Amino acid sequence: MRHFVSVRDVSDLSALLQSAHACKRDPLAHKTLGQHKTLGLIFFNASMRTRLSTQRAAQNLGMSVIVMNVGSEGWQLEFQDGAIMNGDKAEHVKEAAAVMGQYCEILGVRSFPTLKDREADYAERVMEGFVNYAGVPIVSLESATRHPLQSLADLMTIEELKTRPRPKVVLTWAPHVRALPQAVPNSFVEWMKVADVELVVTHPEGYELAPEFSEGVQVEYEQNRAFEGADFIYAKNWSSYQDYGTILSTDPEWMVTQEKMALTNEGKFMHCLPVRRNIVVEDAVLDSPASIVIREAANRVPAAQAVLQAILSSLPDA
């Protein structure tokens, strides 16, 4: 594996999942694989689980880790080709990424969308800039349109807890007080489409995901109907793709409740966290045995470790 920015970078998903499970069973089995190698974690936006889990994963492999919060600790970067840099951007990604690549064997990059310019966001200028100019492998710690490390951990969790070969997995939109990116739902759908699951996406009309992600996916606008017989309920808010970045609804009826979970096949509740209690999901669900959000978050470490292990093993001097 050279880069990890989407599921398309994974040539053998089954093997990657097996590696993640192995990392969970014995985190230090390859504790010298990354010895004398450095992972740079470059954050354009805030992070908790992604930062901590990826750093822990790297340490389990013997890597050194450098963390940089670009917004508060570095120059403002320009990503537009041919830009006349007479504004607040002091450095171009062509130089910045290339320099970072001189200091680190692998770079992890996290960036969010503006939610103002759909074309620019979906062009993935930040992630693509690093892929094109860093000269080293890039791991997406979340981008404008995807969150593959989260999705790998999600799939790993489903594989651990499924009670039938092909479980029914429901991605449900939930209300939120802020306009949020489509990255997590986009990525979750993208990964579930290549996994052996029955995927159903449920949301109010107007919240359809981008065609490149939603093509071929069953969409159910009636949430209760979607929940029927489900093995896993994955709740997440996202803003509108069509009316880009806007909140079209805050309907509290879309909150995940015990009553709705009763429609499932003893379904498990999932969320990427952080989650707003009694807005996205009621306490009675989040605090119940059906909630697997902590296990899901814990799986971020072996998921990231499996990715780093695959990249390290492919480096020229491995």
Secondary structure, DSSP 4 states (H G I P E B T S, - for coil): ---BSSGGG-S-HHHHHHHHHHHHH-TTTTTTTTTT-EEEEEESS--SHHHHHHHHHHHHTT-EEEEEEHHHHS--EE-STT----SS--EEHHHHHHHHHHH-SEEEEE----SS-HHHHHTTHHHHHHHHHS-S-EEES--SS--HHHHHHHHHHHHHH-SSSS-EEEEEE---SS---SHHHHHHHHHHHHSSSEEEEE--TT-PPPHHHHTT-EEES-HHHHHTT-SEEEEE----TTTTT------GGGSB-HHHHTTSSSPEEE--S---BTTTB-HHHHTSTTB-HHHHHHTHHHHHHHHHHHHHHHSTT-
